[in-house]
Amino acid sequence: MLKANVNKNFEIISGAVLSLAGGFLIAGAEINGMTSFIGASVCGSVSPLNSTAILVGSLFRHIISGNLHKNIIIICAMIFIIMGKLFTISFDNAVWSGTATGISVFASSLIVSAIIGESIFKILFYLIYSIFSGFTAYFLVISGESLRRQRVIDLKSGISFAFAVVYAVMLSALTSFDLVFVNPGRVLGIAVTLVAGYHYGYMGGVLCGAITTCGIFLSSKDTGMPFVLLSVAGLVSGYIHRRSMGATAVLFNALSILFIIMTGQTDSIIPCVCDLALGTALFFGICPNVSDKWVVTGKGRDGTEDIISSRMEFLASSISALRDDAERISNLLSENSVKSDAVEELSESICSDCRNKTICWYRNYEDSREGFRKLLKSDSPENFPPELKDCLKKPELSEAVRKNSMEQITAKLMDMRFSESRKLLFEQIKVTEEIILSAGEKINVRYSEPISNTVRLKLERYGYKTSNIIAYYNSRNRLLIEIYFELEEAPANCVRICDLISDELKINLDFTEPVRSGREVRIRIFEKTRYSLQSCVQSMCALNSPESGDYSEIFTDGIGNSYVILSDGMGSGKSASLESKMVVSMFRKLIVSGVGYLSAIRLINSIMLNKSRNEAFATLDAVKIDMDTCGLVVIKSGASATLIRHKSQVIKITSPTFPIGIIQQAEAFSCEYEFERGDIIIMLSDGISENEYQYIKELLLRKDDLKQIVSEICDKSEKFTGGKRRDDITVIGLKVGQG
């Protein structure tokens, strides 16, 4: 907890320091000889603390340069913006920030104009000036929000306009700092245009070239004239798309110098050549590190994902309809099945050749039928009712009644078994629906064709034959790579593959153990998550038991979720151990294959019910932690309580559910809980007495060392169970730390 607070405070302080330095730098920015509005726009787009730091940095720059009186409008506007931020909670809203910035700049302009007595026509200029500053602040907030949410520069949607405006305005501010033979704005613009042309072809070159020219011209017409045809140079050099960095740079520089001469700007040829040289050098430095991880320029969706999702949903719906029809038909058949009349059957088999048949079944039909009915209901077939006292075939009738009774019992047992099998079949069909439906869900990922091809070529060079490679970024902009091999081509060592890809991409990667299907093997390689999981497990067998019936595993699914599972088999010893290991191994197999945890539990339950004639069940206690966001899900099926220390509170989580393998329709408990770095989870098997829970709560509030907490819980367990360890004990402690 203390470490988390320190990191948060460090982020706040470092942000304020950067804002202070940024305010100092942008205070000197100009637009055609006038003070740039960029300072007010940036001030309006950040938090109150950072706005204040920008104001302080700007004031310091203006005071030491002696230009405070020339920039009084922007300084006053910043003060108005900060005052507005202090009295509202909506300072992070784009519309509010843009409106407040524009109004503040215009109000400041009016006040200063009134004091110094400027012409009324100047107010029209200030109105336009304030509108531009407000729109810039609006686009800064939108761009910043997009970067925080997607962690990528999105140029494939409407948000790209915001990034273009921000880039042009920032480049204009940077261009105003003209050094002796170097202009930093033009250097950056040249490098960006080259990178865009090389990575994204002629469209990228011409667009970035045009925006760069616009930004340079905003700063100064004289500075922008030599590069007025920069977009044309970007267009032509963009045709050498991804072929050669050297050829792209040579063609771009040759065309740029030619255009400078053609436009008659030969007086500034030396500074322009210097800018081209430095811009090209910067291009060679940053171009290899630019990828679709940071910039998205893909075309709109081709609809493939929608088609697959719709087909999966339709298939799941069809299976659901089939299950409903099968249940309805089965119920109708059960209700409408013709039940034979036992009295008629007995009379036909026993009385058909009796000489008194006419007397019994024609003269005394009602009495004979009532006698047969009583005899069938009697517990003892030898005790004949009065209506059958004159029967000539009492022994044969007694034996027939006994056989009929046995047949009825057998039929009832068969009906019960059929009913159970039918319910289990329908449950398995329902699980199949859920699995198909979850497989068709739209996932928030971004496919990366360049990285997929790079990985494929790298593995081919080292002799690995893959059937498919899919590289993509998740919603947190973290890279994941799925590699599929035919069964006979699957590698024995995944470490080698992970190292090869890490070296090629210059990224620190990790991997999951291979997952085998019927014909393929899949390996997931992924960029390390933001958080990491610390764990401590301690177990003790029950007294006089050679083997623990508890079993636990910790694994990751390869897409950013860590799972911790604890299963307690029925009783203790080898049989219980087998049950718990079976539940854990099946759960892990299904999860890493892509099955949802609730569907996995229901499928495991149906398998456990059918695996043998002997009664066998096991609890399942699991937690799922998203290592990108620290999101926590607790999953229970007949398991003991779980304790979570969140901030300064301890939460006890219990569930009124059955263990796996007892009833046909397993309904597991699952719920999301608040969790953050530094919090602790304690998972327990039922060998820990509930009397110990209060002690565990106090222990969690007093101590922070995971190993010590788990050890003390185990050491005290015998004391709380009366000195006898009648059941196996397992304690798992978990804590999320920095990745």
Beta strands, then each sheet from edge to edge (+ up, - down):
strand 1: 30-31
strand 2: 34-35
strand 3: 153-154
strand 4: 295-296
strand 5: 446-447
strand 6: 468-473
strand 7: 479-486
strand 8: 509-511
strand 9: 515-516
strand 10: 520-527
strand 11: 531-540
strand 12: 550-556
strand 13: 561-568
strand 14: 620-626
strand 15: 632-637
strand 16: 642-646
strand 17: 649-653
strand 18: 669-673
strand 19: 680-684
strand 20: 729-738
sheet 1: 1+ 2-
sheet 2: 3+ 4+
sheet 3: 5+ 6- 7+ 10- 8+
sheet 4: 5+ 6- 7+ 10- 9+
sheet 5: 11+ 20- 19+ 16- 17+
sheet 6: 12+ 13- 14+ 15- 18+
end
